[in-house]
C-alpha cells in the first residue's frame, strides 16, 4: 500500500511541476514592423537561395498571378495579403506571385514566432 501511495504522490508532483514549468502561449499578433521586416528580408533570401517553396506556395502564387481569391480567404487584390494564416498575412501582393518569395516570407514570420 505504501508503494502505491508513493507512486501516486510522485505522479502528482510530476504533473504539478510540469504544469508550473510550462509557459502559456503568448498569442502575439504580428505588427506592421514584422510585416515590413519580412517583406524586406524575403528578396535577400531569394538571392541567397535559402528559401524552398512548398506545394501550397506554388498554389497561392498561381492564384495570385491569376488574380483569383482562394478558398482560405486570402485577398490578393490589395497591396498586401490579408489572410487568417499569420505566416502569409502582411506579405506584399507583388511578392505573393512568386512561390519562392512566399517561402522566404513564411520562414521569416515563423522565426519571429508566428
Backbone atoms as SQL, in Angstrom:
CREATE TABLE atoms (id INTEGER PRIMARY KEY, chain TEXT, resi INTEGER, resn TEXT, atom TEXT, x REAL, y REAL, z REAL);
INSERT INTO atoms VALUES
  (1, 'A', 1, 'UNK', 'N', 0.812, -1.185, 0.000),
  (2, 'A', 1, 'UNK', 'CA', 0.000, 0.000, 0.000),
  (3, 'A', 1, 'UNK', 'C', 0.864, 1.260, 0.000),
  (4, 'A', 2, 'UNK', 'N', 1.966, 1.229, 0.726),
  (5, 'A', 2, 'UNK', 'CA', 2.853, 2.382, 0.790),
  (6, 'A', 2, 'UNK', 'C', 3.477, 2.672, -0.569),
  (7, 'A', 3, 'UNK', 'N', 3.747, 1.617, -1.344),
  (8, 'A', 3, 'UNK', 'CA', 4.329, 1.784, -2.677),
  (9, 'A', 3, 'UNK', 'C', 3.350, 2.491, -3.611),
  (10, 'A', 4, 'UNK', 'N', 2.085, 2.129, -3.529),
  (11, 'A', 4, 'UNK', 'CA', 1.070, 2.789, -4.351),
  (12, 'A', 4, 'UNK', 'C', 0.923, 4.257, -3.958),
  (13, 'A', 5, 'UNK', 'N', 0.974, 4.528, -2.678),
  (14, 'A', 5, 'UNK', 'CA', 0.875, 5.911, -2.205),
  (15, 'A', 5, 'UNK', 'C', 2.040, 6.740, -2.729),
  (16, 'A', 6, 'UNK', 'N', 3.265, 6.200, -2.641),
  (17, 'A', 6, 'UNK', 'CA', 4.452, 6.908, -3.153),
  (18, 'A', 6, 'UNK', 'C', 4.341, 7.160, -4.651),
  (19, 'A', 7, 'UNK', 'N', 3.847, 6.156, -5.364),
  (20, 'A', 7, 'UNK', 'CA', 3.693, 6.298, -6.810),
  (21, 'A', 7, 'UNK', 'C', 2.692, 7.402, -7.135),
  (22, 'A', 8, 'UNK', 'N', 1.583, 7.436, -6.438),
  (23, 'A', 8, 'UNK', 'CA', 0.572, 8.481, -6.649),
  (24, 'A', 8, 'UNK', 'C', 1.137, 9.865, -6.325),
  (25, 'A', 9, 'UNK', 'N', 1.864, 9.990, -5.241),
  (26, 'A', 9, 'UNK', 'CA', 2.459, 11.269, -4.854),
  (27, 'A', 9, 'UNK', 'C', 3.487, 11.703, -5.897),
  (28, 'A', 10, 'UNK', 'N', 4.297, 10.762, -6.353),
  (29, 'A', 10, 'UNK', 'CA', 5.309, 11.072, -7.363),
  (30, 'A', 10, 'UNK', 'C', 4.662, 11.534, -8.659),
  (31, 'A', 11, 'UNK', 'N', 3.634, 10.850, -9.109),
  (32, 'A', 11, 'UNK', 'CA', 2.928, 11.254, -10.332),
  (33, 'A', 11, 'UNK', 'C', 2.274, 12.629, -10.177),
  (34, 'A', 12, 'UNK', 'N', 1.663, 12.867, -9.034),
  (35, 'A', 12, 'UNK', 'CA', 1.018, 14.155, -8.791),
  (36, 'A', 12, 'UNK', 'C', 2.045, 15.287, -8.777),
  (37, 'A', 13, 'UNK', 'N', 3.178, 15.054, -8.118),
  (38, 'A', 13, 'UNK', 'CA', 4.225, 16.076, -8.089),
  (39, 'A', 13, 'UNK', 'C', 4.805, 16.319, -9.476),
  (40, 'A', 14, 'UNK', 'N', 4.985, 15.252, -10.239),
  (41, 'A', 14, 'UNK', 'CA', 5.492, 15.397, -11.608),
  (42, 'A', 14, 'UNK', 'C', 4.530, 16.223, -12.448),
  (43, 'A', 15, 'UNK', 'N', 3.253, 15.963, -12.314),
  (44, 'A', 15, 'UNK', 'CA', 2.246, 16.728, -13.037),
  (45, 'A', 15, 'UNK', 'C', 2.267, 18.199, -12.628),
  (46, 'A', 16, 'UNK', 'N', 2.320, 18.469, -11.346),
  (47, 'A', 16, 'UNK', 'CA', 2.344, 19.853, -10.870),
  (48, 'A', 16, 'UNK', 'C', 3.588, 20.602, -11.339),
  (49, 'A', 17, 'UNK', 'N', 4.739, 19.956, -11.280),
  (50, 'A', 17, 'UNK', 'CA', 5.982, 20.596, -11.722),
  (51, 'A', 17, 'UNK', 'C', 5.945, 20.857, -13.222),
  (52, 'A', 18, 'UNK', 'N', 5.434, 19.905, -13.990),
  (53, 'A', 18, 'UNK', 'CA', 5.384, 20.109, -15.439),
  (54, 'A', 18, 'UNK', 'C', 4.413, 21.225, -15.807),
  (55, 'A', 19, 'UNK', 'N', 3.302, 21.326, -15.105),
  (56, 'A', 19, 'UNK', 'CA', 2.362, 22.418, -15.369),
  (57, 'A', 19, 'UNK', 'C', 2.948, 23.770, -14.965),
  (58, 'A', 20, 'UNK', 'N', 3.676, 23.801, -13.882),
  (59, 'A', 20, 'UNK', 'CA', 4.270, 25.053, -13.418),
  (60, 'A', 20, 'UNK', 'C', 5.424, 25.486, -14.327),
  (61, 'A', 21, 'UNK', 'N', 6.115, 24.531, -14.916),
  (62, 'A', 21, 'UNK', 'CA', 7.281, 24.851, -15.726),
  (63, 'A', 21, 'UNK', 'C', 6.923, 25.298, -17.132),
  (64, 'A', 22, 'UNK', 'N', 5.762, 24.920, -17.626),
  (65, 'A', 22, 'UNK', 'CA', 5.395, 25.301, -18.989),
  (66, 'A', 22, 'UNK', 'C', 4.845, 26.715, -19.008),
  (67, 'A', 23, 'UNK', 'N', 5.171, 27.418, -20.101),
  (68, 'A', 23, 'UNK', 'CA', 4.658, 28.775, -20.262),
  (69, 'A', 23, 'UNK', 'C', 3.330, 28.727, -21.001),
  (70, 'A', 24, 'UNK', 'N', 2.525, 29.719, -20.773),
  (71, 'A', 24, 'UNK', 'CA', 1.298, 29.835, -21.548),
  (72, 'A', 24, 'UNK', 'C', 1.646, 30.452, -22.891),
  (73, 'A', 25, 'UNK', 'N', 0.833, 30.194, -23.874),
  (74, 'A', 25, 'UNK', 'CA', 1.067, 30.748, -25.203),
  (75, 'A', 25, 'UNK', 'C', 0.916, 32.266, -25.154),
  (76, 'A', 26, 'UNK', 'N', 1.846, 32.950, -25.820),
  (77, 'A', 26, 'UNK', 'CA', 1.819, 34.410, -25.803),
  (78, 'A', 26, 'UNK', 'C', 0.642, 34.962, -26.583),
  (79, 'A', 27, 'UNK', 'N', 0.306, 34.351, -27.704),
  (80, 'A', 27, 'UNK', 'CA', -0.804, 34.828, -28.506),
  (81, 'A', 27, 'UNK', 'C', -0.529, 36.172, -29.140),
  (82, 'A', 28, 'UNK', 'N', 0.729, 36.445, -29.455),
  (83, 'A', 28, 'UNK', 'CA', 1.079, 37.720, -30.051),
  (84, 'A', 28, 'UNK', 'C', 0.543, 37.822, -31.472),
  (85, 'A', 29, 'UNK', 'N', 0.274, 39.027, -31.869),
  (86, 'A', 29, 'UNK', 'CA', -0.204, 39.317, -33.213),
  (87, 'A', 29, 'UNK', 'C', 0.921, 40.028, -33.953),
  (88, 'A', 30, 'UNK', 'N', 1.190, 39.632, -35.211),
  (89, 'A', 30, 'UNK', 'CA', 2.260, 40.308, -35.947),
  (90, 'A', 30, 'UNK', 'C', 1.936, 41.788, -36.145),
  (91, 'A', 31, 'UNK', 'N', 2.980, 42.605, -36.096),
  (92, 'A', 31, 'UNK', 'CA', 2.813, 44.044, -36.263),
  (93, 'A', 31, 'UNK', 'C', 3.241, 44.469, -37.662),
  (94, 'A', 32, 'UNK', 'N', 2.998, 45.718, -37.983),
  (95, 'A', 32, 'UNK', 'CA', 3.413, 46.276, -39.266),
  (96, 'A', 32, 'UNK', 'C', 4.931, 46.182, -39.405),
  (97, 'A', 33, 'UNK', 'N', 5.644, 46.351, -38.303),
  (98, 'A', 33, 'UNK', 'CA', 7.106, 46.234, -38.331),
  (99, 'A', 33, 'UNK', 'C', 7.535, 44.808, -38.690),
  (100, 'A', 34, 'UNK', 'N', 6.807, 43.803, -38.191),
  (101, 'A', 34, 'UNK', 'CA', 7.105, 42.410, -38.540),
  (102, 'A', 34, 'UNK', 'C', 6.883, 42.182, -40.032),
  (103, 'A', 35, 'UNK', 'N', 5.769, 42.700, -40.549),
  (104, 'A', 35, 'UNK', 'CA', 5.477, 42.549, -41.978),
  (105, 'A', 35, 'UNK', 'C', 6.564, 43.209, -42.820),
  (106, 'A', 36, 'UNK', 'N', 6.942, 44.421, -42.451),
  (107, 'A', 36, 'UNK', 'CA', 7.952, 45.158, -43.219),
  (108, 'A', 36, 'UNK', 'C', 9.299, 44.440, -43.186),
  (109, 'A', 37, 'UNK', 'N', 9.674, 43.954, -42.017),
  (110, 'A', 37, 'UNK', 'CA', 10.961, 43.265, -41.899),
  (111, 'A', 37, 'UNK', 'C', 10.994, 42.011, -42.765),
  (112, 'A', 38, 'UNK', 'N', 9.918, 41.247, -42.753),
  (113, 'A', 38, 'UNK', 'CA', 9.890, 40.015, -43.553),
  (114, 'A', 38, 'UNK', 'C', 9.768, 40.312, -45.042),
  (115, 'A', 39, 'UNK', 'N', 9.056, 41.385, -45.396),
  (116, 'A', 39, 'UNK', 'CA', 8.990, 41.773, -46.811),
  (117, 'A', 39, 'UNK', 'C', 10.343, 42.260, -47.307),
  (118, 'A', 40, 'UNK', 'N', 11.132, 42.863, -46.436),
  (119, 'A', 40, 'UNK', 'CA', 12.481, 43.297, -46.814),
  (120, 'A', 40, 'UNK', 'C', 13.454, 42.122, -46.867),
  (121, 'A', 41, 'UNK', 'N', 13.252, 41.154, -45.978),
  (122, 'A', 41, 'UNK', 'CA', 14.160, 40.008, -45.892),
  (123, 'A', 41, 'UNK', 'C', 13.926, 38.983, -47.005),
  (124, 'A', 42, 'UNK', 'N', 12.700, 38.864, -47.490),
  (125, 'A', 42, 'UNK', 'CA', 12.363, 37.836, -48.479),
  (126, 'A', 42, 'UNK', 'C', 13.196, 37.942, -49.764),
  (127, 'A', 43, 'UNK', 'N', 13.347, 39.127, -50.367),
  (128, 'A', 43, 'UNK', 'CA', 14.175, 39.193, -51.584),
  (129, 'A', 43, 'UNK', 'C', 15.633, 38.802, -51.341),
  (130, 'A', 44, 'UNK', 'N', 16.136, 39.123, -50.156),
  (131, 'A', 44, 'UNK', 'CA', 17.511, 38.749, -49.827),
  (132, 'A', 44, 'UNK', 'C', 17.643, 37.229, -49.713),
  (133, 'A', 45, 'UNK', 'N', 16.638, 36.584, -49.148),
  (134, 'A', 45, 'UNK', 'CA', 16.663, 35.123, -49.024),
  (135, 'A', 45, 'UNK', 'C', 16.566, 34.467, -50.397),
  (136, 'A', 46, 'UNK', 'N', 15.814, 35.076, -51.308),
  (137, 'A', 46, 'UNK', 'CA', 15.706, 34.543, -52.669),
  (138, 'A', 46, 'UNK', 'C', 17.065, 34.616, -53.351),
  (139, 'A', 47, 'UNK', 'N', 17.732, 35.767, -53.232),
  (140, 'A', 47, 'UNK', 'CA', 19.056, 35.932, -53.846),
  (141, 'A', 47, 'UNK', 'C', 20.059, 34.954, -53.256),
  (142, 'A', 48, 'UNK', 'N', 19.965, 34.692, -51.954),
  (143, 'A', 48, 'UNK', 'CA', 20.896, 33.784, -51.289),
  (144, 'A', 48, 'UNK', 'C', 20.551, 32.317, -51.567),
  (145, 'A', 49, 'UNK', 'N', 19.348, 32.074, -52.082),
  (146, 'A', 49, 'UNK', 'CA', 18.933, 30.711, -52.377),
  (147, 'A', 49, 'UNK', 'C', 18.578, 29.897, -51.150),
  (148, 'A', 50, 'UNK', 'N', 18.129, 30.562, -50.086),
  (149, 'A', 50, 'UNK', 'CA', 17.838, 29.858, -48.836),
  (150, 'A', 50, 'UNK', 'C', 16.360, 29.528, -48.660),
  (151, 'A', 51, 'UNK', 'N', 15.512, 29.926, -49.604),
  (152, 'A', 51, 'UNK', 'CA', 14.077, 29.670, -49.482),
  (153, 'A', 51, 'UNK', 'C', 13.685, 28.493, -50.362),
  (154, 'A', 52, 'UNK', 'N', 12.881, 27.587, -49.808),
  (155, 'A', 52, 'UNK', 'CA', 12.406, 26.413, -50.542),
  (156, 'A', 52, 'UNK', 'C', 10.888, 26.389, -50.521),
  (157, 'A', 53, 'UNK', 'N', 10.243, 26.741, -51.626),
  (158, 'A', 53, 'UNK', 'CA', 8.779, 26.757, -51.649),
  (159, 'A', 53, 'UNK', 'C', 8.185, 25.352, -51.563),
  (160, 'A', 54, 'UNK', 'N', 7.008, 25.285, -50.958),
  (161, 'A', 54, 'UNK', 'CA', 6.261, 24.033, -50.867),
  (162, 'A', 54, 'UNK', 'C', 5.086, 24.105, -51.847),
  (163, 'A', 55, 'UNK', 'N', 4.331, 23.039, -51.949),
  (164, 'A', 55, 'UNK', 'CA', 3.208, 22.996, -52.899),
  (165, 'A', 55, 'UNK', 'C', 2.197, 24.123, -52.639),
  (166, 'A', 56, 'UNK', 'N', 1.931, 24.417, -51.370),
  (167, 'A', 56, 'UNK', 'CA', 0.993, 25.489, -51.047),
  (168, 'A', 56, 'UNK', 'C', 1.468, 26.841, -51.554),
  (169, 'A', 57, 'UNK', 'N', 2.779, 27.073, -51.505),
  (170, 'A', 57, 'UNK', 'CA', 3.329, 28.328, -52.029),
  (171, 'A', 57, 'UNK', 'C', 3.085, 28.424, -53.529),
  (172, 'A', 58, 'UNK', 'N', 3.310, 27.323, -54.234),
  (173, 'A', 58, 'UNK', 'CA', 3.087, 27.311, -55.685),
  (174, 'A', 58, 'UNK', 'C', 1.614, 27.552, -56.013),
  (175, 'A', 59, 'UNK', 'N', 0.713, 26.922, -55.255),
  (176, 'A', 59, 'UNK', 'CA', -0.719, 27.088, -55.493),
  (177, 'A', 59, 'UNK', 'C', -1.155, 28.527, -55.244),
  (178, 'A', 60, 'UNK', 'N', -0.679, 29.126, -54.134),
  (179, 'A', 60, 'UNK', 'CA', -1.037, 30.522, -53.848),
  (180, 'A', 60, 'UNK', 'C', -0.458, 31.462, -54.887),
  (181, 'A', 61, 'UNK', 'N', 0.774, 31.188, -55.350),
  (182, 'A', 61, 'UNK', 'CA', 1.396, 32.040, -56.369),
  (183, 'A', 61, 'UNK', 'C', 0.615, 31.963, -57.673),
  (184, 'A', 62, 'UNK', 'N', 0.176, 30.770, -58.042),
  (185, 'A', 62, 'UNK', 'CA', -0.637, 30.618, -59.253),
  (186, 'A', 62, 'UNK', 'C', -1.943, 31.392, -59.120),
  (187, 'A', 63, 'UNK', 'N', -2.574, 31.317, -57.955),
  (188, 'A', 63, 'UNK', 'CA', -3.822, 32.054, -57.720),
  (189, 'A', 63, 'UNK', 'C', -3.587, 33.558, -57.764),
  (190, 'A', 64, 'UNK', 'N', -2.474, 34.007, -57.197),
  (191, 'A', 64, 'UNK', 'CA', -2.166, 35.442, -57.196),
  (192, 'A', 64, 'UNK', 'C', -1.912, 35.940, -58.614),
  (193, 'A', 65, 'UNK', 'N', -1.189, 35.154, -59.396),
  (194, 'A', 65, 'UNK', 'CA', -0.928, 35.553, -60.790),
  (195, 'A', 65, 'UNK', 'C', -2.212, 35.599, -61.605),
  (196, 'A', 66, 'UNK', 'N', -3.155, 34.689, -61.288),
  (197, 'A', 66, 'UNK', 'CA', -4.432, 34.655, -61.997),
  (198, 'A', 66, 'UNK', 'C', -5.384, 35.729, -61.478),
  (199, 'A', 67, 'UNK', 'N', -5.044, 36.330, -60.345),
  (200, 'A', 67, 'UNK', 'CA', -5.889, 37.378, -59.768),
  (201, 'A', 67, 'UNK', 'C', -7.114, 36.836, -59.056),
  (202, 'A', 68, 'UNK', 'N', -7.108, 35.570, -58.726),
  (203, 'A', 68, 'UNK', 'CA', -8.268, 34.971, -58.061),
  (204, 'A', 68, 'UNK', 'C', -8.077, 34.963, -56.549),
  (205, 'A', 69, 'UNK', 'N', -9.164, 34.730, -55.869),
  (206, 'A', 69, 'UNK', 'CA', -9.141, 34.608, -54.414),
  (207, 'A', 69, 'UNK', 'C', -9.318, 33.136, -54.089),
  (208, 'A', 70, 'UNK', 'N', -8.481, 32.619, -53.228),
  (209, 'A', 70, 'UNK', 'CA', -8.521, 31.196, -52.905),
  (210, 'A', 70, 'UNK', 'C', -9.551, 30.897, -51.831),
  (211, 'A', 71, 'UNK', 'N', -9.735, 29.627, -51.564),
  (212, 'A', 71, 'UNK', 'CA', -10.740, 29.166, -50.606),
  (213, 'A', 71, 'UNK', 'C', -10.422, 29.558, -49.170),
  (214, 'A', 72, 'UNK', 'N', -9.166, 29.820, -48.828),
  (215, 'A', 72, 'UNK', 'CA', -8.839, 30.111, -47.434),
  (216, 'A', 72, 'UNK', 'C', -8.810, 31.606, -47.147),
  (217, 'A', 73, 'UNK', 'N', -9.613, 32.357, -47.844),
  (218, 'A', 73, 'UNK', 'CA', -9.869, 33.779, -47.619),
  (219, 'A', 73, 'UNK', 'C', -8.625, 34.655, -47.702),
  (220, 'A', 74, 'UNK', 'N', -7.733, 34.345, -48.623),
  (221, 'A', 74, 'UNK', 'CA', -6.596, 35.217, -48.856),
  (222, 'A', 74, 'UNK', 'C', -7.004, 36.220, -49.930),
  (223, 'A', 75, 'UNK', 'N', -6.825, 37.478, -49.666),
  (224, 'A', 75, 'UNK', 'CA', -7.198, 38.529, -50.606),
  (225, 'A', 75, 'UNK', 'C', -5.950, 39.029, -51.302),
  (226, 'A', 76, 'UNK', 'N', -5.840, 38.777, -52.607),
  (227, 'A', 76, 'UNK', 'CA', -4.686, 39.195, -53.386),
  (228, 'A', 76, 'UNK', 'C', -4.917, 40.547, -54.073),
  (229, 'A', 77, 'UNK', 'N', -6.036, 41.199, -53.834),
  (230, 'A', 77, 'UNK', 'CA', -6.383, 42.392, -54.598),
  (231, 'A', 77, 'UNK', 'C', -5.711, 43.665, -54.102),
  (232, 'A', 78, 'UNK', 'N', -5.312, 43.706, -52.865),
  (233, 'A', 78, 'UNK', 'CA', -4.701, 44.914, -52.309),
  (234, 'A', 78, 'UNK', 'C', -3.200, 44.949, -52.484),
  (235, 'A', 79, 'UNK', 'N', -2.560, 45.839, -51.737),
  (236, 'A', 79, 'UNK', 'CA', -1.098, 45.946, -51.787),
  (237, 'A', 79, 'UNK', 'C', -0.422, 44.910, -50.911),
  (238, 'A', 80, 'UNK', 'N', -1.136, 44.420, -49.899),
  (239, 'A', 80, 'UNK', 'CA', -0.618, 43.354, -49.033),
  (240, 'A', 80, 'UNK', 'C', -1.668, 42.261, -48.927),
  (241, 'A', 81, 'UNK', 'N', -1.214, 41.083, -48.572),
  (242, 'A', 81, 'UNK', 'CA', -2.107, 39.935, -48.432),
  (243, 'A', 81, 'UNK', 'C', -2.777, 39.990, -47.065),
  (244, 'A', 82, 'UNK', 'N', -4.091, 39.793, -47.051),
  (245, 'A', 82, 'UNK', 'CA', -4.832, 39.687, -45.805),
  (246, 'A', 82, 'UNK', 'C', -5.288, 38.251, -45.691),
  (247, 'A', 83, 'UNK', 'N', -4.790, 37.569, -44.668),
  (248, 'A', 83, 'UNK', 'CA', -5.091, 36.153, -44.507),
  (249, 'A', 83, 'UNK', 'C', -5.219, 35.803, -43.039),
  (250, 'A', 84, 'UNK', 'N', -5.964, 34.746, -42.766),
  (251, 'A', 84, 'UNK', 'CA', -6.050, 34.250, -41.393),
  (252, 'A', 84, 'UNK', 'C', -4.777, 33.494, -41.030),
  (253, 'A', 85, 'UNK', 'N', -3.961, 33.153, -42.026),
  (254, 'A', 85, 'UNK', 'CA', -2.685, 32.482, -41.793),
  (255, 'A', 85, 'UNK', 'C', -1.643, 33.538, -41.439),
  (256, 'A', 86, 'UNK', 'N', -1.146, 33.575, -40.194),
  (257, 'A', 86, 'UNK', 'CA', -0.218, 34.629, -39.788),
  (258, 'A', 86, 'UNK', 'C', 1.124, 34.574, -40.514),
  (259, 'A', 87, 'UNK', 'N', 1.448, 33.456, -41.155),
  (260, 'A', 87, 'UNK', 'CA', 2.711, 33.370, -41.883),
  (261, 'A', 87, 'UNK', 'C', 2.594, 33.936, -43.295),
  (262, 'A', 88, 'UNK', 'N', 1.388, 34.242, -43.745),
  (263, 'A', 88, 'UNK', 'CA', 1.163, 34.832, -45.065),
  (264, 'A', 88, 'UNK', 'C', 0.645, 36.264, -44.938),
  (265, 'A', 89, 'UNK', 'N', -0.084, 36.540, -43.878),
  (266, 'A', 89, 'UNK', 'CA', -0.686, 37.856, -43.677),
  (267, 'A', 89, 'UNK', 'C', 0.386, 38.951, -43.708),
  (268, 'A', 90, 'UNK', 'N', 0.122, 40.019, -44.424),
  (269, 'A', 90, 'UNK', 'CA', 1.035, 41.156, -44.474),
  (270, 'A', 90, 'UNK', 'C', 2.056, 41.089, -45.589),
  (271, 'A', 91, 'UNK', 'N', 2.080, 40.008, -46.342),
  (272, 'A', 91, 'UNK', 'CA', 3.030, 39.873, -47.449),
  (273, 'A', 91, 'UNK', 'C', 2.636, 40.835, -48.571),
  (274, 'A', 92, 'UNK', 'N', 3.643, 41.412, -49.230),
  (275, 'A', 92, 'UNK', 'CA', 3.360, 42.270, -50.370),
  (276, 'A', 92, 'UNK', 'C', 2.650, 41.458, -51.441),
  (277, 'A', 93, 'UNK', 'N', 1.602, 42.035, -52.023),
  (278, 'A', 93, 'UNK', 'CA', 0.833, 41.324, -53.044),
  (279, 'A', 93, 'UNK', 'C', 1.699, 40.977, -54.248),
  (280, 'A', 94, 'UNK', 'N', 2.646, 41.846, -54.588),
  (281, 'A', 94, 'UNK', 'CA', 3.536, 41.552, -55.722),
  (282, 'A', 94, 'UNK', 'C', 4.405, 40.334, -55.416),
  (283, 'A', 95, 'UNK', 'N', 4.843, 40.194, -54.184),
  (284, 'A', 95, 'UNK', 'CA', 5.657, 39.050, -53.793),
  (285, 'A', 95, 'UNK', 'C', 4.856, 37.768, -53.738),
  (286, 'A', 96, 'UNK', 'N', 3.549, 37.882, -53.542),
  (287, 'A', 96, 'UNK', 'CA', 2.698, 36.703, -53.456),
  (288, 'A', 96, 'UNK', 'C', 2.628, 35.955, -54.781),
  (289, 'A', 97, 'UNK', 'N', 3.035, 36.600, -55.847),
  (290, 'A', 97, 'UNK', 'CA', 3.014, 35.953, -57.163),
  (291, 'A', 97, 'UNK', 'C', 4.215, 35.053, -57.379),
  (292, 'A', 98, 'UNK', 'N', 5.146, 35.046, -56.432),
  (293, 'A', 98, 'UNK', 'CA', 6.362, 34.249, -56.529),
  (294, 'A', 98, 'UNK', 'C', 6.393, 33.247, -55.370),
  (295, 'A', 99, 'UNK', 'N', 6.394, 31.962, -55.707),
  (296, 'A', 99, 'UNK', 'CA', 6.364, 30.920, -54.671),
  (297, 'A', 99, 'UNK', 'C', 7.596, 30.983, -53.772),
  (298, 'A', 100, 'UNK', 'N', 8.745, 31.320, -54.333),
  (299, 'A', 100, 'UNK', 'CA', 9.967, 31.389, -53.527),
  (300, 'A', 100, 'UNK', 'C', 9.901, 32.569, -52.556),
  (301, 'A', 101, 'UNK', 'N', 9.330, 33.679, -52.999),
  (302, 'A', 101, 'UNK', 'CA', 9.126, 34.829, -52.112),
  (303, 'A', 101, 'UNK', 'C', 8.230, 34.421, -50.942),
  (304, 'A', 102, 'UNK', 'N', 7.154, 33.692, -51.244),
  (305, 'A', 102, 'UNK', 'CA', 6.248, 33.245, -50.185),
  (306, 'A', 102, 'UNK', 'C', 6.970, 32.367, -49.177),
  (307, 'A', 103, 'UNK', 'N', 7.814, 31.462, -49.677),
  (308, 'A', 103, 'UNK', 'CA', 8.561, 30.575, -48.776),
  (309, 'A', 103, 'UNK', 'C', 9.493, 31.377, -47.875),
  (310, 'A', 104, 'UNK', 'N', 10.164, 32.370, -48.442),
  (311, 'A', 104, 'UNK', 'CA', 11.080, 33.200, -47.657),
  (312, 'A', 104, 'UNK', 'C', 10.310, 34.018, -46.621),
  (313, 'A', 105, 'UNK', 'N', 9.161, 34.565, -47.020),
  (314, 'A', 105, 'UNK', 'CA', 8.335, 35.360, -46.102),
  (315, 'A', 105, 'UNK', 'C', 7.818, 34.483, -44.960),
  (316, 'A', 106, 'UNK', 'N', 7.290, 33.300, -45.303),
  (317, 'A', 106, 'UNK', 'CA', 6.790, 32.382, -44.277),
  (318, 'A', 106, 'UNK', 'C', 7.894, 32.003, -43.296),
  (319, 'A', 107, 'UNK', 'N', 9.085, 31.744, -43.818),
  (320, 'A', 107, 'UNK', 'CA', 10.207, 31.370, -42.961),
  (321, 'A', 107, 'UNK', 'C', 10.544, 32.501, -41.994),
  (322, 'A', 108, 'UNK', 'N', 10.550, 33.719, -42.480),
  (323, 'A', 108, 'UNK', 'CA', 10.827, 34.880, -41.627),
  (324, 'A', 108, 'UNK', 'C', 9.772, 35.018, -40.533),
  (325, 'A', 109, 'UNK', 'N', 8.503, 34.902, -40.916),
  (326, 'A', 109, 'UNK', 'CA', 7.422, 35.031, -39.930),
  (327, 'A', 109, 'UNK', 'C', 7.486, 33.906, -38.901),
  (328, 'A', 110, 'UNK', 'N', 7.857, 32.719, -39.342),
  (329, 'A', 110, 'UNK', 'CA', 7.981, 31.590, -38.418),
  (330, 'A', 110, 'UNK', 'C', 9.105, 31.845, -37.417),
  (331, 'A', 111, 'UNK', 'N', 10.237, 32.397, -37.892),
  (332, 'A', 111, 'UNK', 'CA', 11.335, 32.717, -36.968),
  (333, 'A', 111, 'UNK', 'C', 10.928, 33.779, -35.961),
  (334, 'A', 112, 'UNK', 'N', 10.010, 34.655, -36.342),
  (335, 'A', 112, 'UNK', 'CA', 9.529, 35.689, -35.429),
  (336, 'A', 112, 'UNK', 'C', 8.474, 35.146, -34.456),
  (337, 'A', 113, 'UNK', 'N', 8.087, 33.897, -34.631),
  (338, 'A', 113, 'UNK', 'CA', 7.156, 33.267, -33.695),
  (339, 'A', 113, 'UNK', 'C', 5.708, 33.254, -34.129),
  (340, 'A', 114, 'UNK', 'N', 5.461, 33.484, -35.407),
  (341, 'A', 114, 'UNK', 'CA', 4.071, 33.499, -35.895),
  (342, 'A', 114, 'UNK', 'C', 3.796, 32.319, -36.774);
